[in-house]
Amino acid sequence: MRARDHIPVGDINEISSDTEVFVICVSTTLLGDEPDVSNVKDACTRISQKFHPKLVSIESTVPIGTCRKIYDSIFDGQVNLVHIPHRYWPEDPVRHGVAQLRVAGAMSRESMIKARKLYSDLGIPLVEVEPIEIAEMTKIAENAYRYVQISFAEELRLICQRNNVDFSKLRIACNSKWNIEIPEARSGIGGTCLPKDIRYLINAAKNRGFEPDLLLSAIRTDKKYVEEIMKPLIFA
């Protein structure tokens, strides 16, 4: 199991039969308001049918409990499986590229040992957590937190607009305090990760009978912001 032999592929048919380690980083999405991890399950199913891996690392963002279900139902508990959520910021790939500090959860001690060796060889440091559900929830919590931060900035900008206050100047002034960092309010919360992951966290709450008012309000705020700020700009 040598890190230097890693080869990225998009088609499982391109993979050699003697491959020992699989890192899965396929897209996950929403089906209505429900998480859709069919791509991850499909990749794992194909691996289980065709190979005998020494380690499977799921880097895709998944809801809480997904890895344990895959471990039991697809791999029959017969594989070393870890979840190491993907982290990458395209605007600064040098400092925040693939090789940055990651969270790692594992189904077993042996799984973590193998993952530690692999990712160390790749120059990727790990924060090891247990159980594996902590790693699963880390990614969606991080992105939901960022979503809420941005939605606060958006609402603050709307309040500034109604009070004839320059939002950009207010933001600079507030951010001079050591524990305040109000983000920019741009064109609404786009991309694929933040809008999806906050809904994954909402789903985790609702599945346990809890109504996550703050998260739901953040989504409503972003929608209102886009309607009130961006549409007049687009059609001006």
C-alpha positions as CSV (number, residue, x, y, z in Angstrom):
1,M,0.0,0.0,0.0
2,R,2.2,2.8,-1.3
3,A,0.9,6.4,-1.5
4,R,3.2,7.1,-4.5
5,D,1.2,4.7,-6.6
6,H,-2.1,6.5,-6.3
7,I,-3.9,7.1,-9.6
8,P,-7.1,9.3,-9.8
9,V,-9.8,7.7,-12.0
10,G,-13.4,8.5,-12.9
11,D,-14.3,5.0,-14.3
12,I,-14.0,1.9,-12.1
13,N,-13.1,-0.1,-15.2
14,E,-9.8,1.8,-15.4
15,I,-8.7,0.4,-12.0
16,S,-6.2,-2.5,-11.8
17,S,-7.5,-5.7,-10.2
18,D,-4.6,-5.6,-7.7
19,T,-5.5,-2.1,-6.3
20,E,-5.3,-2.1,-2.5
21,V,-6.7,1.3,-1.5
22,F,-9.8,3.2,-2.7
23,V,-10.5,6.8,-2.0
24,I,-14.0,7.7,-2.8
25,C,-14.8,11.4,-3.6
26,V,-17.9,11.3,-5.7
27,S,-20.6,13.9,-5.5
28,T,-23.5,13.7,-3.1
29,T,-26.7,15.8,-3.5
30,L,-30.3,16.2,-2.5
31,L,-33.4,14.4,-3.7
32,G,-36.1,16.9,-2.8
33,D,-35.2,17.7,0.8
34,E,-33.6,14.4,1.5
35,P,-29.9,13.5,1.2
36,D,-28.9,11.5,-1.8
37,V,-25.8,9.4,-1.4
38,S,-26.5,7.0,-4.2
39,N,-23.2,7.8,-5.9
40,V,-21.2,6.8,-2.8
41,K,-23.2,3.6,-2.3
42,D,-22.8,2.7,-6.0
43,A,-19.0,3.2,-5.9
44,C,-18.8,1.0,-2.7
45,T,-21.0,-1.7,-4.2
46,R,-18.8,-1.9,-7.3
47,I,-15.6,-2.0,-5.2
48,S,-17.1,-4.8,-3.0
49,Q,-18.1,-6.8,-6.1
50,K,-14.8,-6.5,-8.0
51,F,-11.9,-6.0,-5.6
52,H,-10.5,-7.0,-2.2
53,P,-9.4,-3.7,-0.8
54,K,-7.1,-3.3,2.2
55,L,-8.6,0.2,2.9
56,V,-11.6,2.2,1.7
57,S,-11.7,5.9,2.5
58,I,-14.9,7.8,1.9
59,E,-14.1,11.5,1.4
60,S,-17.6,12.5,0.0
61,T,-19.9,14.5,2.3
62,V,-22.4,12.1,3.8
63,P,-25.2,12.2,6.4
64,I,-24.7,10.8,9.8
65,G,-24.8,7.0,9.9
66,T,-24.0,6.5,6.2
67,C,-20.5,5.0,6.7
68,R,-21.7,2.5,9.3
69,K,-24.6,1.4,7.0
70,I,-22.2,1.0,4.1
71,Y,-19.7,-0.9,6.2
72,D,-22.4,-3.4,7.4
73,S,-24.7,-3.7,4.3
74,I,-22.2,-3.4,1.4
75,F,-18.9,-4.7,2.8
76,D,-20.4,-7.1,5.5
77,G,-17.9,-5.6,8.0
78,Q,-15.0,-7.2,6.1
79,V,-13.1,-4.1,5.1
80,N,-11.0,-1.4,6.7
81,L,-13.2,1.7,6.2
82,V,-12.6,5.3,7.2
83,H,-14.3,8.6,6.6
84,I,-12.0,11.6,5.9
85,P,-14.2,14.5,4.6
86,H,-12.7,16.3,1.6
87,R,-11.5,19.8,2.3
88,Y,-10.6,22.1,-0.6
89,W,-10.9,25.9,-1.3
90,P,-10.3,26.6,-5.0
91,E,-9.6,30.3,-4.3
92,D,-6.4,29.4,-2.4
93,P,-5.2,25.9,-3.4
94,V,-1.7,26.5,-2.0
95,R,-2.8,27.0,1.6
96,H,-6.2,25.4,1.5
97,G,-5.8,22.6,-1.2
98,V,-6.2,18.9,-0.8
99,A,-3.1,18.5,1.5
100,Q,-4.5,20.4,4.5
101,L,-5.5,19.3,8.0
102,R,-8.4,16.8,7.8
103,V,-10.8,15.1,10.3
104,A,-10.7,11.3,10.2
105,G,-13.1,8.7,11.7
106,A,-12.7,4.9,11.4
107,M,-14.7,1.8,11.8
108,S,-11.9,0.1,13.6
109,R,-8.5,0.7,15.1
110,E,-6.8,-1.2,12.2
111,S,-8.7,1.0,9.8
112,M,-7.3,4.2,11.4
113,I,-3.8,2.8,11.5
114,K,-3.8,2.1,7.8
115,A,-5.4,5.5,7.0
116,R,-2.9,7.3,9.2
117,K,0.0,5.7,7.2
118,L,-1.6,6.5,3.8
119,Y,-2.5,10.1,4.4
120,S,0.9,10.7,6.1
121,D,2.6,9.5,3.0
122,L,0.4,11.9,1.0
123,G,1.4,14.8,3.3
124,I,-2.1,15.2,4.7
125,P,-2.3,15.6,8.5
126,L,-5.3,14.1,10.3
127,V,-7.4,15.0,13.4
128,E,-8.5,11.5,14.5
129,V,-11.9,11.3,16.1
130,E,-14.2,8.5,17.3
131,P,-16.8,7.3,16.6
132,I,-16.9,7.7,12.8
133,E,-20.2,9.7,13.1
134,I,-18.2,12.6,14.5
135,A,-16.2,12.8,11.2
136,E,-19.5,12.6,9.2
137,M,-21.1,15.4,11.2
138,T,-18.0,17.6,11.1
139,K,-18.2,18.4,7.4
140,I,-21.9,19.3,7.4
141,A,-21.6,21.3,10.7
142,E,-18.7,23.3,9.3
143,N,-20.5,24.3,6.2
144,A,-23.8,24.9,8.0
145,Y,-21.9,27.2,10.4
146,R,-20.4,29.1,7.4
147,Y,-23.9,29.4,5.8
148,V,-25.3,30.9,9.0
149,Q,-22.4,33.4,9.2
150,I,-23.0,34.6,5.7
151,S,-26.8,34.8,6.2
152,F,-26.1,37.0,9.2
153,A,-24.0,39.3,7.0
154,E,-26.8,39.4,4.4
155,E,-29.4,40.3,6.9
156,L,-27.1,42.9,8.4
157,R,-26.7,44.5,5.0
158,L,-30.5,44.7,4.6
159,I,-30.7,46.4,8.0
160,C,-28.0,48.8,7.0
161,Q,-29.8,49.6,3.7
162,R,-32.9,50.6,5.6
163,N,-30.9,52.8,8.0
164,N,-28.7,54.5,5.4
165,V,-25.6,52.9,6.9
166,D,-22.7,51.8,4.7
167,F,-22.4,48.1,5.3
168,S,-18.9,47.8,4.0
169,K,-17.6,50.4,6.5
170,L,-19.6,48.9,9.3
171,R,-18.1,45.5,8.6
172,I,-14.6,46.8,8.7
173,A,-15.3,48.6,12.0
174,C,-16.9,45.5,13.6
175,N,-14.1,43.2,12.4
176,S,-11.5,45.3,14.2
177,K,-12.6,43.5,17.4
178,W,-10.5,40.4,18.1
179,N,-13.4,37.9,18.2
180,I,-15.5,39.2,15.4
181,E,-15.3,38.3,11.7
182,I,-18.3,39.2,9.7
183,P,-18.0,37.8,6.2
184,E,-18.9,39.7,3.0
185,A,-22.4,39.7,1.7
186,R,-22.2,39.1,-2.0
187,S,-24.6,37.6,-4.5
188,G,-26.3,35.1,-2.2
189,I,-25.1,31.7,-0.9
190,G,-24.3,29.7,-4.0
191,G,-22.1,26.8,-4.9
192,T,-22.9,23.1,-4.2
193,C,-21.5,22.5,-0.7
194,L,-23.0,25.1,1.6
195,P,-26.7,25.0,0.4
196,K,-26.5,21.2,0.4
197,D,-24.8,20.6,3.7
198,I,-27.0,22.9,5.8
199,R,-29.9,20.8,4.6
200,Y,-28.1,17.6,5.6
201,L,-27.8,19.0,9.1
202,I,-31.5,20.1,9.1
203,N,-32.4,16.6,8.0
204,A,-30.3,15.1,10.8
205,A,-32.3,17.3,13.3
206,K,-35.7,16.6,11.9
207,N,-35.1,12.9,11.8
208,R,-34.8,13.1,15.6
209,G,-37.9,15.3,16.0
210,F,-36.0,18.6,16.5
211,E,-36.9,21.7,14.5
212,P,-33.6,23.6,13.8
213,D,-35.0,27.1,13.8
214,L,-31.7,28.9,13.3
215,L,-30.7,26.8,10.3
216,L,-34.1,27.2,8.7
217,S,-34.1,30.9,9.3
218,A,-30.7,31.2,7.7
219,I,-32.1,29.7,4.5
220,R,-35.0,32.1,4.5
221,T,-32.7,35.0,5.1
222,D,-30.6,34.1,2.1
223,K,-33.6,33.8,-0.1
224,K,-34.9,37.2,1.1
225,Y,-31.5,38.8,0.5
226,V,-31.3,37.6,-3.0
227,E,-34.8,38.8,-3.7
228,E,-34.2,42.3,-2.2
229,I,-30.6,43.0,-3.1
230,M,-29.6,41.1,-6.2
231,K,-32.7,41.3,-8.4
232,P,-32.7,45.1,-8.5
233,L,-29.0,45.1,-9.3
234,I,-29.5,42.6,-12.2
235,F,-32.4,44.6,-13.8
236,A,-31.1,48.1,-13.1
